[in-house]
Amino acid sequence: MIMIKLTRLAVAVALLLSTNLYAQSEVSIIPQPLQLEQKQGAYVLTEKAFIQVDNGNTELKALGELLVQGLFERTGTRLSLVPSRADNGTTATIVLQ
């Protein structure tokens, strides 16, 4: 009886670990981006990060504001929403085009 329970536990743990490894290898983003480049390492979202949008596009600006609020609610980190410029000397963390 104990052996059966241990076997079931081992199978359950193995299944959980295998699905976790699979989930980490695939990026699921909706809507699917036109381009995605995966690299090694981790990304830490900080207050220095910002979202860049075209100020003339009211729809993108509204989406940017929703993204700022959603990320704040889920992470506690409030990103800045900045207008796009031809050359601002910095690289945006997130660009909405």
C-alpha positions in Angstrom: 0.0 0.0 0.0 2.8 2.4 0.9 4.7 1.4 -2.2 1.7 2.3 -4.4 1.3 5.7 -2.8 5.1 6.4 -3.2 4.9 5.4 -6.9 1.9 7.6 -7.5 3.7 10.5 -5.7 6.8 10.0 -7.8 4.8 9.9 -11.1 2.9 13.1 -10.0 6.2 14.9 -9.2 7.8 13.8 -12.5 4.8 15.1 -14.5 4.8 18.4 -12.7 8.5 18.9 -13.3 8.3 17.9 -17.0 5.4 20.4 -17.6 7.3 23.1 -15.8 10.4 22.6 -18.0 8.2 22.6 -21.2 6.5 25.8 -20.1 9.8 27.6 -19.6 11.0 26.8 -23.2 8.0 28.3 -24.9 6.9 32.0 -24.8 3.2 32.6 -25.0 2.3 36.2 -25.8 -1.1 37.4 -27.1 -1.2 39.0 -29.5 1.8 37.2 -31.0 4.6 39.7 -31.8 6.0 40.0 -35.3 9.5 39.5 -33.9 10.8 37.9 -30.8 14.4 37.3 -29.8 15.0 35.0 -26.8 18.3 35.3 -25.0 19.8 33.6 -22.0 19.4 35.1 -18.5 16.6 36.9 -16.7 15.0 40.2 -17.0 14.2 42.3 -13.9 11.6 44.9 -14.3 12.6 48.1 -12.4 11.3 51.6 -12.0 14.0 52.7 -14.6 12.1 50.8 -17.3 9.7 52.7 -19.5 7.1 52.2 -22.2 7.5 54.3 -25.4 4.5 55.2 -27.5 3.7 57.5 -30.4 2.0 60.5 -28.7 0.0 61.2 -31.9 -1.6 57.7 -31.7 -4.4 57.9 -29.0 -5.1 54.2 -29.2 -1.5 53.2 -28.5 -1.3 55.8 -25.7 -4.4 54.3 -24.1 -3.0 50.8 -24.4 0.3 52.0 -22.9 -1.6 53.5 -19.9 -3.4 50.1 -19.5 -0.1 48.3 -19.6 1.4 50.6 -17.0 -1.5 50.1 -14.7 -1.6 46.3 -15.3 2.1 45.9 -14.6 1.8 48.0 -11.5 -1.1 46.0 -10.2 0.8 42.7 -10.8 4.3 43.6 -9.9 4.2 46.8 -7.8 6.5 48.5 -10.2 5.2 51.6 -11.9 6.8 52.2 -15.3 6.8 55.5 -17.1 4.9 56.1 -20.3 7.0 58.3 -22.6 6.4 59.7 -26.1 8.5 58.3 -28.9 11.2 60.5 -30.3 13.5 60.2 -33.3 16.6 60.0 -31.2 16.3 60.3 -27.4 19.6 58.7 -26.6 18.0 55.8 -24.7 16.5 52.5 -25.5 12.9 51.9 -24.5 12.2 48.8 -22.5 8.8 48.3 -24.2 7.9 50.0 -27.5 4.3 50.1 -28.7 4.0 50.8 -32.5 
